[in-house]
Amino acid sequence: MELKTLTIAGVRQGLLEKRFSAAELTEEFLGWAEVHDRDIGAFLSLDREGALAKAKAVDEMIATGAQLPPLAGIPIALKDNILVEGIKTTAASKILENYVASYDATVVAKLKEAGAIIIGKTNLDEFAMGSSTENSAFGVTKNPYDITRVAGGSSGGSAAAVAAGMAVAALGSDTSGSICLPAAFCGVVGLRPTYGSVSRSGLIAMASSLDQIGPLTKTVADARILFESIRGEDPLDATSVPGKSFKTLSPDEVRALRIGIPKEYFTAGLDGAVTRGMETVIEKLKWLGLVMKPISLPHTRYALSVYYIIMPAEVSANLARFDGIRYGRTHNPQPTTHNLQDVYFKTRGEGFGAEVRRRILLGTYVLSAGYYDAYYAKAQKVRALIARDFDEAFKSVDVILAPVTPTPAFKIGEKILDPLAMYLSDVFTTQTNLAGIPALSMPVDGYRAERKELPVGFQLIGKRFRDDEVLAVGEFYERAV
């Protein structure tokens, strides 16, 4: 049996039928990662001791006939901006290179309660700032389908770990497509849930009004299982909300959903492979009985500009706490260090990478006196218009279908020296974060571990707190592929 290709459901069935033990399964994934990740660079650290101890506990539960929790024995990887007590959490930054978390993020506590086995922490763009995982202070994550290409970002390590069979599933975080984009590049499924549906407590903040934790998996069914385990209100996160009713739609109910096709997302700049992929998906959904309807989201063209005003402003505020005094790296005083301000400047200058410094500077500028109203306040008004576009569109459709990225995975180094070209990778994903609505990224032709050609993804966008409808259409499509 090829254990590394198993889904969450497949692992659970295998454990219950005693075809393998949790310890055997965990050892298989750890061993595969220790060897194969030398080429990919998906992990920043592996927790062999902790993972095998947890696996042994699951095997004891099975031996005694105890009721297994929903994720019992499932090897899961976590993006390294999610805190795990007693484990190093770096956010892929030199400034947190030796920081060890003192508590579990809420999603981690829920995973542990559900029986999941956390096997390691995955690479990302530093502080989740990037679209390719090339901005990590600890190396580039490569695409498992072509190691000369990027895995996407900022959750590139999590997506690559799942695609390469080094984890059954993973968690990432999404601020502007950071789950959806790497999922599309690596040929896996990524769910960016409705803002507030999953607690952000214990997630190292980038832009607090945009950040959201979500699953990266091999199938939509697995994404549903993982999302169900981590969602819900949390008193430690004031932006979280009580879990809404979550239903499984029948095939007839799915066919009754109306699918919107936004003209603004189907532009002349789309790569031919992406265009063909979208045509394939549209024809497949029509064949399955779903009705397509053209729609317009007129303020789409402003989304990227709005995002790159609001996000840096929040970055500037959130990263002010990383001064080398309270967290992580501290600059050792030198003869040229005359006061506390010098310590701050030297610590942050040495600890933060170029992209992080760029965004802090931009954010500080747009929040400064004389520019706040001209930039930040205006951007928030346009953000409201973008959200209103979706509200209007959802009066006539239930789910929106769109490409995830303009191109498949690009070459490593191709865009890293051109920030604007890199930022344009998020041109189709930024809108959902600004509006706080769910988006599901999935491969056009389904997950194929043996596939060699570059994956192409598409996204399904849903109404606020109607993640169930997005997942239902995704599962409906997935079963037909």
C-alpha angles and dihedrals in degrees: 000000000000097000095183092064095055122117125220090265091047093051092049092050092048092050093048091048089046093233086140136357127245088246092054091047094048092047089051093054094043092048092048091049094048090056106029097040090068086079098037107037095210097142130060091187141000124213100210096161096047094042095051091046090054091046090053090053090052091050090052090053090052092048092053094046094244121163108267118227115235098266099033111153096001112142106225131181124211130210107247095244091069114089122238115182113251093007126107112256114189107163081221089284131127089222089067096032094127101026114132115197116242096202143021122261110242091251089053092051088051093048091051091048089051090054099251120158111227105210101177154323121273134221124258142167107284109283086351092291108142149046102237110038087242091116094068115122088220104053142289124294111225128215111257090220094054119006091203088068134069124260092219126247165335091332091037095131093054093047093046092048091056095041092050093049095248093123133019089225140346143200124236136169127239127207100152107357097316091141100032098047098052089042089057094045094048099040098244136115121267128183122200099192127211110286109265097022093100123043117250093199107129094019111120100242123240104161109355099202091053109032119106132168118226145160132271112199145153094251140024089240089059091048089055092050093049094044091051089054097052105034127096143081120309125193087213091063116055091193094058120100135206114276111270122222108284118201137183110233121221119233090257091052090051092050089053091060116101117227119213122211109201112213092209091066096054100070134158090255095069116121114246093243091053092048092051090047093053091048089052092052094047092050092047093051091047089051088051089056104258120140119234122209128184114236138175130228098186099185093054092105091064096050099091092047091048091048093052090056100043097040098052090046090057091042090055091054097041097047094049087089092065098084100134092252103083103021136034124316121038123193111238108234113255131188087265092056105095104163146359092278089059090053090052094048095047095043094049094039092054097036102047123069126229097267093049091049090048093055094044090053093047092047093048089051097052091048095048125109112284095018103060094083094038095053119006099038092045092048090054090053092052089047087060090052091052090052090048090054089060092046090054093046092050090059088074103026136037103208131020123220120207144146117270098215136008091238141018117259111316129217121281107261094016096113106010094101093048109063093185093054089049093049090052089065085078095051093115099038106046094077096066092053092049090051095041094231130137125265129185120202117198137162118266094234101028132257113316116175092193096047115122104185119086113275122241120206137201131196135225114206121200144189119277110286092001094108086135092068092050091049092046093055090045093052091045090055093042093055090053096051 
